[in-house]
Amino acid sequence: MFHHAMKTASVRQLRTEFPKVRALIEREGEVVVTERGQAAYVIKPYVAPPKKKGKPERFDYYARLIKRMPKPISAAASRAIDDLNRGDR
């Protein structure tokens, strides 16, 4: 039995009389589902989020690559590294 004033339905009614429960959801907006006489769940219609208009933003993979690359070293630091690698030759 449906309780229209309370907008509730039992788990058994979901299994056996789903078209009637669905009509109740559409009419009332939401239905409280009871399990063993205790309120357990709320069922309401799904509302899709609004779609964004226009083209989706393109991801800039090149900018991400440049951002993650190591920074170049100065000419003086490069000469210092070369001098260290030469040793006593």
C-alpha positions in Angstrom: 0.0 0.0 0.0 1.3 3.4 -0.9 1.2 6.2 1.6 0.6 9.2 -0.6 0.6 11.8 2.2 4.0 10.7 3.4 5.4 9.9 0.0 6.8 6.5 1.0 7.1 3.1 -0.5 8.5 -0.2 0.8 11.4 -2.2 -0.6 8.9 -4.9 -1.5 6.9 -2.4 -3.5 10.0 -1.4 -5.5 10.4 -5.0 -6.5 6.8 -5.9 -7.3 5.2 -2.6 -8.3 8.0 -0.4 -9.6 5.9 1.3 -12.4 3.5 2.6 -9.7 6.5 3.7 -7.5 8.0 5.4 -10.5 4.8 7.3 -11.2 4.7 8.4 -7.6 8.3 9.6 -7.9 7.4 11.6 -11.1 4.3 13.0 -9.4 5.7 13.8 -6.0 9.4 14.6 -6.8 10.9 12.2 -4.3 9.9 9.1 -2.4 11.2 7.7 0.9 11.8 4.0 0.7 11.2 2.1 3.9 12.8 -1.1 5.0 11.1 -3.0 7.8 9.1 0.1 8.6 12.1 2.4 9.0 13.0 5.0 6.5 16.1 3.8 4.7 16.5 5.6 1.3 15.3 8.5 -0.7 14.7 8.1 -4.4 14.4 11.2 -6.6 14.6 11.8 -10.4 18.0 12.3 -11.9 18.7 15.8 -13.2 21.6 16.0 -15.6 24.1 18.8 -15.0 23.8 21.6 -17.6 26.1 21.2 -20.6 28.8 23.8 -21.2 28.3 25.8 -24.4 31.0 26.3 -26.9 34.1 24.2 -27.6 35.8 22.4 -24.8 39.1 23.8 -23.7 42.0 22.1 -25.3 44.8 21.0 -23.1 48.2 22.6 -23.9 50.6 19.6 -23.8 53.5 21.7 -25.0 53.2 24.2 -22.2 53.1 21.4 -19.7 56.2 19.8 -21.3 58.1 23.1 -21.1 57.0 23.7 -17.5 58.4 20.2 -16.5 61.7 20.4 -18.3 64.8 21.3 -16.3 65.9 24.9 -16.5 69.0 25.6 -18.7 72.3 26.3 -16.9 74.4 29.4 -17.5 77.5 29.5 -19.7 79.7 30.0 -16.6 78.2 26.9 -14.9 78.6 24.9 -18.1 82.4 25.8 -18.2 82.8 24.9 -14.6 81.3 21.5 -15.2 83.6 21.0 -18.2 86.6 22.0 -16.2 85.7 19.5 -13.5 85.3 16.7 -16.0 88.6 17.3 -17.7 90.6 16.6 -14.5 94.4 16.9 -14.6 94.8 16.3 -18.4 
